[in-house]
Amino acid sequence: MLQQLRRFFDDRGFLEVETPLLSADTVVDRHLDPVPVTLAADPRQPDQGAPYWLQTSPELGMKRLLSAGADAIYQVGRAFRLAA
């Protein structure tokens, strides 16, 4: 299925992109609950480190690529949200 999807977009001149999974900022959509992640510098202290969030959607990263001049792009990726 992924092979067919990629072929579909590749045949039409789209570029496959991969946006970051982690963000230093939380999402702006008040209806989505992002998953927090702590990047620990010391594995012996996993609860101490920089706070990040897993992306709830690749939309912002893709819009940044488009505004930077990317033309036709697509992404097959993952998104993470906490269950309500």
URZI-V334436 format. One record per residue. N is the residue number from 0. PHI is phi as a letter, one per 20 degrees, with the letter a starting at -180 (none if undefined). OMEGA is omega in whole degrees, 0 to 359 (NA if undefined). D_FIRST is the distance of its C-alpha to the first C-alpha in Angstrom with 2 decimals. Layout:
N;PHI;OMEGA;D_FIRST, N;PHI;OMEGA;D_FIRST
//
This chain:
0;none;178;0.00, 1;f;179;3.83, 2;f;178;5.38, 3;f;178;5.18, 4;f;179;6.20, 5;f;179;8.65, 6;f;179;9.86, 7;g;181;10.62, 8;f;179;12.70, 9;f;180;14.10, 10;f;181;15.34, 11;d;174;17.16, 12;n;177;18.84, 13;e;177;17.35, 14;d;177;17.88, 15;f;180;15.57, 16;c;176;17.96, 17;c;181;18.43, 18;e;182;21.22, 19;f;177;23.45, 20;e;182;22.71, 21;d;177;26.47, 22;c;176;29.02, 23;f;179;32.79, 24;d;176;33.00, 25;f;182;31.88, 26;f;180;29.98, 27;e;179;32.08, 28;f;185;30.45, 29;f;180;32.94, 30;e;180;30.55, 31;d;177;28.25, 32;d;181;29.45, 33;f;178;28.23, 34;e;179;28.09, 35;f;180;31.03, 36;c;175;30.91, 37;d;177;33.99, 38;e;184;33.84, 39;e;176;36.78, 40;f;181;38.69, 41;d;182;40.28, 42;f;177;38.15, 43;f;178;41.35, 44;c;187;41.34, 45;f;180;37.75, 46;e;179;38.99, 47;d;180;40.71, 48;r;183;38.83, 49;f;178;37.26, 50;e;176;35.41, 51;c;177;31.90, 52;c;173;29.20, 53;f;183;25.45, 54;f;176;23.79, 55;e;179;23.18, 56;a;176;21.16, 57;e;187;20.38, 58;g;183;22.24, 59;f;178;25.56, 60;f;180;24.33, 61;f;177;22.43, 62;f;176;25.56, 63;f;178;27.66, 64;f;179;25.71, 65;f;180;26.11, 66;f;178;29.79, 67;e;175;30.26, 68;o;176;29.26, 69;f;184;25.51, 70;e;182;24.43, 71;d;183;20.85, 72;c;172;18.62, 73;b;180;15.40, 74;b;169;14.32, 75;d;188;11.50, 76;b;181;14.02, 77;d;175;15.94, 78;c;186;18.85, 79;c;178;21.69, 80;b;176;24.23, 81;f;179;26.96, 82;f;181;27.05, 83;e;NA;29.86
//
